[in-house]
Amino acid sequence: MIFQLTAPLLDGCVLAILNQGDAYGYSLTQQLKQEIDISESTLYPVLRRLQREGCLAVYDKQYQGRNRRYYTITQTGRELLSDCRESWSDYAARVSSILSGGTKHE
């Protein structure tokens, strides 16, 4: 079974990877693909939006005669990541409780 990855959750995943170090778009996609099914066409709009919201900064770096655009997390991005982690922990615990039969109908 495949579960849908919502925009806020995808934001959190992107920010968590970039919190470990800067990355360019293709490498970021490859890191995400190790865990979830995602395409570059899905990722780039997310990166642009996070950049507009001040969660990411970008810089270009030469690689084999071409520029690569690298993304780096900002303080605003770290704060959003912290919020996302907290929300995810609470949400995952609630869903886990339901799926394991921990809640009862009254």
Secondary structure, DSSP 8 states (H G I E B T S, - for coil): ------HHHHHHHHHHHHHT--EEHHHHHHHHHTTS---HHHHHHHHHHHHHTTSEEEEEEEETTEEEEEEEE-HHHHHHHHHHHHHHHHHHHHHHHHHTT-----
